[in-house]
């Protein structure tokens, strides 16, 4: 069973909220690139919290039949990337989030409300 990008996004956002991720932002990048439909960007206050957020997202999506295709940065937990094909999840510690500023880099992408209803 394959989930829609909107369903993946909604599950991931709720899983991040469950672990108290902060400043959760969803960017609709469909019109800007072919690499994905959505970027989810959120923050944790420590490496432990970032790892907890990432593990919860992975667990909830795996339960829904969507294991991550790729995971990068988990050990250092400053910026962890989870690749779900049409949805890319970025979980940052706040200093790294400010430094890389993906929201500015992808500034032409509309921010969508969650849950995503498209």
Secondary structure, DSSP 8 states (H G I E B T S, - for coil): ----HHHHHHHHHHHHHHTT-EEEEEEE-TTT-SS-SEEEEEEESSHHHHHHHHHHHHHHHHHTT---SEEESTTT-SEEEEE-SSEEEEEEEHHHHHHH-HHHHTTTSEEE-SS---
